[in-house]
Amino acid sequence: MSITSKLSKLVVSCSLGIFLFGTLASAAWFPYDVQVWRPAFDMSSPRTNFTYVPLTKAAKKWDICVSFPHMKDAYWLAVNYGVVAEAKRLGVKMQLVEAGGYVNLNKQISQLEDCVASGAQAVIIGAISYEGLNNVVSEIRNKGIPVIDIINGMSSPLLSAKSLVSFGEMGFKAGEYLAKKHPKGSKKVKVVWFPGPPGAGWVEAGNKGFKKGIKSGAIEVLATKYGDTGKEVQSRLVEDALEAYKNVDYIVGTAVTAEAATSIVRARGLSKKVKILSYYFTPGVFQGIKRGRILAAPTDSTVIQGRIAIDQAVRILEYRPYKRHVGPKLYVIDAQNINSFDRSSTLPPDGFKPTFIVK
């Protein structure tokens, strides 16, 4: 066989391998274990376990608008990857808009109105405010356009579906993890708690859950510090807390808090004294746990939530059966399972960049 023939066969084999890998990668996320709330939209409703399998392909190239509070941290980058990957897999168009931060409620409303005016046939919203988007949801639904609530939660009863978990349970799992390390009767540890931006539904739920989770432990919360999930804001809050409280044992809070705190604690020479815990998961938290700088974090399988929201939108548009309120099962990642859990459920692939359009 000539060298040219060998090279040709190698190219064909490699191309086929890449094709098969790409096909498998796009399908490998399902079936996926989730929970379904019944009645829907009430986080206190009973949940049943369900194996989620999405549609194989959309019947037509639907136009879906996705609205996020911001794209300032890797958490939303993971959700971004989920909606992009599933839109491509199903063969639908997607436009993503982001409001730039949790203080920009009016901007998010305006962006949603623009999406609908531009012809969006379904809308997926990661809400800045639990209550503040209800009017625009009503306006969109009155036009016959389905609205899916993703990640953060909204109170509107007019929503078509939810793809989200209980952030109350996320906060609870972080608190419970801490309480198990320091049960009642042991020496009390002192915590500063950073739940996130005030007024956001997921933050209030996380705050309640965390406080409930630590009740069985010897834990004192020295202060609760609210703030936007930009790194600059969270860094300042951590610095202020370490100045105000010299006896801190734990910094617990958002993933951005945890990521910011690792460098601040090291710079202050407090790595052996102050431990760090996040109540949700990002690539930075993943690296922090691997390096022993962050203790643990529950994961809510952010990529999967993004994928399910796109599938729900297509199912609704095509009058197919769908689950109205779905969320992946939660579990805590720490040093014991950091190398064995399914990264693709929670983290975007290395090198993935923010993507705003799928054609």
Buried (B, 14 or more C-beta within 10 A) or exposed (E): EEEEEEEEEEEEEEEEEEEEEEEEEEEEBEEBEBBBBEEBBEBEEEBEEBEBEBBEEBBEEBBBBBBBBBBBBBBBBBBBBBBBBBBBBBBBBBBBBBBBBBBBBEBBBBBBEEBBEEEBBBBBBBBBBBEBBBEBBEBBBEEEBBBBBBBBBBBBEEBBBBBBBBBBBBBBBBBBBBBEBBEEEEEEBBBBBBBBBEBBBBBBBBBBBBBBBBEBBBBEBBBBBBBBBBBEBBBBBBBBBBEEBEEBBBBBBBBBBBBBBBEBBEEEEBBEEBBBBBBBBBBBBBBBBEEEBBBBBBBBBBBBBBBBBBBBBBBBBEEEEBBBBBBBBBEBBBEEEBEEBBBBBBBBEEEBEBBBEBE
